[in-house]
Amino acid sequence: MDLGISGKTAIVTAASRGIGYACAETLAQEGAHVVMCARGTEALSQAAQRIRDKTGARVLVQPADVTKTEDTQGLVELAVGEFGGVDMLVAIGGSPPRGSFAETDEARLRQGFDMTVLALYRLIHAVLPHMRARKWGRIVAVQSRSVKEPIPALTVSNATRPGAAGLLKDLSIELAGEGILLNTILPGRILTDRLREAGTSDPSYLERQALELPIRRLGLAQEVADAIVFLASERASYITGVTLAVDGGLIRSI
């Protein structure tokens, strides 16, 4: 299937590994120009070179912390300067601090809000004028199943991530008539480096995680990326305001 994004420009945050890397590679395979963002310069540069070698696509890197306005603006300015605009944004944020309510102080809550809601707001605010100029745009934000159901000992995530999903839903209504579509992805238990690291000291950890899922296996970063890139494409031209779980049936609610 031709996704209709060849020659379009995408920004992908948290792109040096995991879901972000899989998104950047898949977009490049589809012929898009890609600007990859992450905080670690060396890992980001190495990831981009792997994608260039594999796809031959034009891939740029911009080390950035999207909780900082100046970094976000610089990221978008690079994309516009090199490629003339921004058509697609894949926004993957950091993880808010862990802990129960008793372990959560106001500083942690503010930090989580900055990482989830404000970082997403900054990115959208920066790319929106360029999408409006083209009367076409796709914004896909990766959040957490805490949007749908609270996760134990993740009070900050439970409190802030629904706000990020709410922001996208609000804007999906406001911007649909301008050809700009916004959707949210909720990954489940995905076999990334982070999950592998969590099971380093417990050989059965990953197996137990998988057996709790109806599908009886962990997901792959590529499986999440496939859903994201579809929503970021021309083929998803009648889908906006959706919160889509890619989780092997983990979320039990309807």
N, C-alpha and C positions, 0 to 999 in steps of 0.2 A: 504494500500500500504506500503510495506517495503521500507523505504528510503535508506537502505544500509549504515547507519551510526552507527550502534551499535558497541560499542567498540572504536570508533574514539573520538578524543579530540577536543573540541571547546573552544575558548575564546570568551566571550561576554562582551563588554564594556557597561557602563551605564545600568547595569543589575539589579539594586536594585528595579526598578519599571517600569511601562509602557511597551513600546515595548521591551526593553531589557530584562525585567523580563519574559515576555511572550515567548521570544525566548529561554532563558535559560531553562525554564520549558519544552517547547516543545522538545528541543534537548535532555533533560534528559529523557523525556517520550519515545523518540526513541532509548534510550540505549546508548547515547553518554556520555562521561565524560565531565564535564563542569567546566570551570574556570570563575567565575563571577568577574567582576571588576566594581567599582564605587568609588567615592570619600568619601562617608559617610560610616564609618565602621559599625555602629550599624544597619542601615537600610539594608546594604548589607548582614550582617550576618543573620539577621532575614529572609530576602528573601531566602537565600540559605537553611536555615533550613526548610522553608516551602516546598521547592522543594524536599529536601531529604526525608521529611516525606511523601510526596505525591507519589514520584516515586521510592524511594530506590536507586537512582543513586549516583554515586560518584561526589560530587559537592564541589569545593574548592572556597575560596574567596581570593581576593587580593585587598585591598584598594589601589587605584592608581589614579593619574592624568595623563592622556595620553598626555597632552601637555608637560610633562617632560620626557626626554629621559631615565633617570634612573628608573622612575616608569614603563615605557613601557618595558624596558629590564627585570626588576624584575618580571613583570607579565608573560612574555614568559618563563623566567627561571623556574618559579614555575610550569608551565604546562609541560615543558620538563622534569623537575626533577621528578615530580610525575607520569606522564603518558607516558613519553618517546618521546614526540613530539607534534606537533600541526597540526591538519588536517583542521580545520575550524576556520575562524575569522569572527565574526559579529561585525563590527565597527560602533558604534553609538556615535557620538560626541555631544558636547554641542552646545547651540544656540549662534551664534554670537550676538554682541550688536545690539540693535534695534536703529532705527533713520534714518532720511532722509539724503541725501548728505550734506545738510547744517549743520546737526548735527554730521557729521562724520569727525573726525580728523584722522591724520595718525596713532596715537596710537590705535584707535579703529579698523582701517583697519588691522593693524598688528596683533592685538589680534584675529580678526576674521580669518585671514589667518592661524594663528597658530592653532586655534581650528578646522578648517575644513581641510585644505590641509596638513599642516605639521604634525598634529596629526595622520592623516591617513597614511602619508608617514612613520612615525616612526613605527607604528604598522606593516605595510606591510614589512618594512625593517627587523624588528625583527623576524617575523614568516617565511619569505620566505626561508631561508636556510633549515628549518625543513620540509617544504613542498617539496622543491626540492629533499631532501634526500629520500622522500617517493614517488616521482613522482606523487603526488596527493595532491590537495588542493582546498579549496573553500574560497573565500573572498567575503563577501557581505557588502557593506557600505550603511548605511542609511543616506540620505541627505534630501533635501527639494524640493518642487515643484519650488523653485527659480532656480533650475538647468534648468528648461524649460521655465519659464516665471517670470519676475520680480514681486516682491510683494511690494506694496506701503510701504514706511517708513522702509524698510529693506535693505538699500543700501549695508551694509557689507555682508549680506547673498547673495544678488544678485550678488555681485562682486566676492565672493570667492567660493561658493558652486559649480558653474560650473567647477571651476578648479579641485575640488576633483573628480567630475565625469569624467573629462578629464584625470586625472591621472589613474583612473581605466580602462578607455577605452584604453589608451596607453599600460598599462601593460597587458590587456587582449589579445592584439595582440602579445606581446612579449612572454607571458608565456603559451599560449594555447598548444603549442607543447610539453610542459612539464607536461601536465595533471593538470595545475593549472588554475582555472576558476574564473573570477572576474566579479561581477555585482553590479549595484546600484539600490537601492529601494527609491522611493519617496512617503512617506506617505502623505495622505491628512489630513483632519480634523478628528483626532482620539480622542476618548473619554478617554483621560488620565487625571491624576491628574492635570497636567499643564493646560489643557483646562478647567477643572472644576473650577480651581482656578481663571481663567480669567473671569468666569461668576458668581463669588461669589456675586458681588454687583448688578447684573442685572439678574433677574429671567428668562427673555426671551432670554438671550444671546445664550444659547446652541440651542434653537429651531430655532433662526434666522440663526445660522451657518449651521444647518442641511438643512434648506429649500433652501439654496443657492446651494445645491448639486443636480445633476441630480437624484441621487439615493434616495434623500430626507431623509437621516439619517446620523448620524455620524458613523465613522468606529470604530471598536474595536481593541485594541492592538493585540488580538489573530489573527485577520484577517491579519494583517501585518506580524505577526510572522510566520503564515502558509506559506506565500509567501517566506519569508526569509529562513526558514528552508528547504523548497523545493529546493531553489537555492543553498543551502549549502550541498545538498545531492548528492548521487550517481545518483539519478534519473534525475538530471539536467545536465547530462554528455555532452550534446550538446548545452548548453546555456552559452555563455560568451560574455562580452562586452555590455550587455543589460542594459538599464535604464528603469526600470519598475515602473510605477505609480500604487500605491494601494490607490486610492483616491475617489472612488465612482463617477468618471467622472468629478472631479473638474478641471483638466487641460483640456483646450479646444483645444490645438494644436494637430496636428496629430502626 
